[in-house]
Amino acid sequence: MKITFLGAAETVTGSNFLVEAAEKKFLVDCGLHQGKYEEELLNDEPFEYDVNTIDFMLLTHAHIDHSGRIPKLYKDGYRNSVYATRATCDLCEIMLPDSGHIQETENEIKNKKRKRNGKKPIEPLYTAQDALDCLEIFKPVEYDQIIEIDDNISVRFNDAGHMLGSSIIEIWIKENNETKKIVFSGDIGNNDIPLLSSPTMIESADYLIMESTYGNRNHIKNDSKASMFLNIVSETINKGGTVVIPSFAVGRTQEILYELNKIKDLKKDDKEFVEKYSTLMKSKVYVDSPLATSATEVFEKNMDLFKPEIQEFIKSGDNPLDFPGLNFTQTVEESKELNQSTEPCIIISASGMCDVGRIKHHLKHNIWNPINTILFVGYQAPGTLGRRIVDGDEKVKILGEEFSVKARIEYIEGYSGHADQEWLLNFVYSFNMQMPKHIFLVHGEPDAQETLKEKIEETTGIGVTIPRYGEEYELNDELTKAQLYLNPIDKQQSRIDIIEKMQALEDELEEMKHTLKENIRLYSNSDVDMAKLNNRVNDLRKQIIEMMK
C-alpha cells in the first residue's frame, strides 16, 4: 500500500493524493493551487500520473483547492467515478463551472497580451463547459454509509463540520489477507461553526492524513467573535462608512448571514448592545456574488445537514439565511451601483482571499478611505492580496492601480472553517479504540505544521511526518520513503527568483515615479535630489540588464 503526496504538501492548497493498494489506483481530492504566483504555475503542469490508470476518486469537499482540477482531470480523459456527498455534488455543480468561467476570463486577458506580442494563443486550463461535462462522473453518497468499491476496498464519508457536505473519509483496504484502515481528514471544521454539526470523531485508524492549517494557534470563541463583529460593524456604520467583507462564497458567507440574523439574541437587556444591534439592523446587507447567492440556495436545499437547533428554527418558520435588509445582487450593474452609493452598508463579496471576483472592485472603491472597514473572516493564503492587506501592507495594487491602505483593517479569525490547534489535537486524541501508527500532516504552512508535529509527538508518542511534494510512502512497518517527483516549483526556482526581483524593482520604480510627480507638482525638486534620483534609476537599469544576461 502506497501513498504519494502531489499537493497540499508544506502548503495549504492543491490537495491531491494518489493511493495505490489492492491492485487499484485512486485519488483523494484534486484541487487547484492558489496564492503565490509560483504555486499557481502548478495548475498548468501535467498530472504526475496517467489519468487513464486511475480507478476512482474520493472528494472530501467542494472547496476549489480540493476540487478545482477535476475538470482538467476530465478534460485529460478521466471517466471513472468521483465519490462525494450529495451536498458536495450540489455545490460542485455551481462552483466548478464558476471556476471554469474564471479560467476562461483570465486566459482571454493573457491571450490579448500574447496577440499584441505576436505569440500564439493558449488554451485555458479548462472551460465552464468542461466543468459542466465532468459533473456526469460524480456519484453522490450519504454520510455514515459504508460503500463497497470492490471486494477489497470500502469507504465511509463522515461529517467534517468544515463546510456543507465536507467529509472525513475512512478507507478500509484488504491486501494479503490483512485489512488496514487509512483516514483522510480533509479539512476539519472549527468546532463552533454556527450552522454545521461538530466534526465526527473517528475511533480507529492505522494511518491518518490530517490537515494542519491552524496547527500553531487557537481561535477566539463564539461569544467573543460575535461581539467583535457587532462592535466593528456598528462603529463603521456610525461614521458613515462601508464594511466590506471578503468572504468565501460557500460557507463563510452563509455563516455570516446566520450570525447577523441571530446576534440579537445574545444580550437583549444590554442597552449598549441593543443600540449597536439597532444600528446593524438599520443597515442594508448586500451579498454581491452570484456564486454566493446560488450557494445559499444549495444550503437551503440541504438544511437537513444543519445542527438540530438550527433545524428547529427552520421548522418554526425562522430561516437563518434570511432577514430584513438582506439583498442579493446578481448583475454587474447592480454591483457597480453599490460603489456609487454614499449610504453606509455592509458588502459581503467573493473571493475570500481577494484575488478574483467582484471583491477587487469593492476594495478599489473603499480601501483608501479611513471611514471604511475591510473585515476579514477567513484564512488568507500566503501570496494573496488578502494576506498582504492583513499583514499590514501600506500600499497594494488592485486591478493594476496602486492604493494606500487607509481603511480600518480587521480580522476575526474565529470565523475560520478550520479547526484550531486545540481541536486538531482533540481529533487525534479521539482515536480511543486504535490510535494511528503514524500521522502525515498536510494542508498547512511550515510553521504551523512543525508546531503541531511537536505537540502530537509530545502528547501521544505517535510518529508524525510532514511530507514534501512528490514523496511516496509505502505504508509498512518501516514506512519506506521514495522521492518520485521533483516539485515543479523547484525546477523553475531560478526563473521565479528573477520574477520576484523584477517585481521588487518595478515597485521601486513606481514609488520613484510618484515621488517625482509630487515634486513637480509642488515645485520642490532640487538639483541634488534630481541627481540622486537619476543615479538610482541608473542603478536599477544596471540591475535589470544584469538579470537578463
Buried (B, 14 or more C-beta within 10 A) or exposed (E): BBBBBBBBBBBBBBBBBBBBBBEBBBBBBBBBBBBBEBBBBBBEEEBBBEBEEBBBBBBBBBBBBBBBBBBBBBBBEBEBBBBBBBBBBBBBBBBBBBBBBBBBEEBEEEBEEBEEEEEEEEEBBBBBBBBBBBBEBBBBBEBEEEBEBEEBBBBBBBBBBBBBBBBBBBBBBBBEEEEBBBBBBBBBBBBBBBBBBBBBEBEBBBBBBBBBBBBBEBBBEBEEBBBBBBBBBBBBBEBEBBBBBBBBBBBBBBBBBBBBBBBBEBBEEEEEBEEBBEBBBEBBBBBBBBBBBBBBBBBBEBBEBBBEEBBEBBEEEEEBBEBEBBEBBEEEEEBEEBBEEEEBBBBBBBBBBBBBBBBBBBBBBBBBEEBBBBBBBBBBBBBBBBBBBBEEEEBBBBEEEEBEBBBBBBBBBBBBBBBBBBBBBBBBEBBEEEBBBBBBBBBBBEEBBBBBBEBBEEEBEBBBBBBBBBBBBBBEEEBEEEEBBEBBBEEBEEEBEEEEBBEEBEEBBEEBEEEBEEBEEEEEBEEEEEEEBEEEBEEBEEBBEEEEE
